[in-house]
Amino acid sequence: MTPNNASIACEKICRLAPIVPVLVLDDAADAAPLAKALVAGGLPALEVTLRTPAALDAIRAMADVPGGVVGAGTLLTPADVKAAKEAGAKFGVSPGATDLLLAACVEYDLPLLPGAATATEAMRLLEQGYTIQKFFPAEASGGVPALKAIGAPIPQVQFCPTGGVTLQNAPDYLVLPNTICAGGSWVAPKSLIKAKDWRGIERLASEAARLSSTRTNS
Ligand code: 3PG
């Protein structure tokens, strides 16, 4: 299967670092310093979840941070896609995939990393050229053994497992031949954002960036 344009773009983004931070921001004023800390720590691809009123302003603020590639997560509707694109998101991430959402991402030219949790979902996306997919919710869907099992019959798809991934279990995912990177919120904990502990977040990012040594697929 030839990758579609979205997956060609997402493959490049997913190869930037082993971990894509999943970010929940309550205050857009934290966005730029947070992005700078994560980029400085070695994690340039950032996913800002559209789960808070501050999310779109946060994407706008992060879009100007040198070295960062900012995407919008939790895309559920065409309106989310339009808003994310207008805010400056370079890519989108969704927990699952619907025809409406996929069409909106094509219409607004926003490369999508679509979510799949089963072989059928992965196959449906692959039929449309999505060779790069998010495996979500990773741990709740069976974790490493499930992802490994999906890879046996469907080796064409590379996944970014997200949901329950930690510094401790990330290497078990990254060593799989069908894992391109992983997503996780642990590198930007709410407590450190609230305390504006950007040094602390940079340290967590550096630690996560070093996981590249455990990556099969770099
Ligand atoms: C989410 O839905 O918030 C993401 O999948 C991140 O999950 P995590 O908090 O378990 O890393």
Residues whose N, C-alpha, C, O or C-beta is under 5 A from the ligand:
A	BS01	3PG	V22 T162 G163 G164 V165 G183 G184 S185 W186
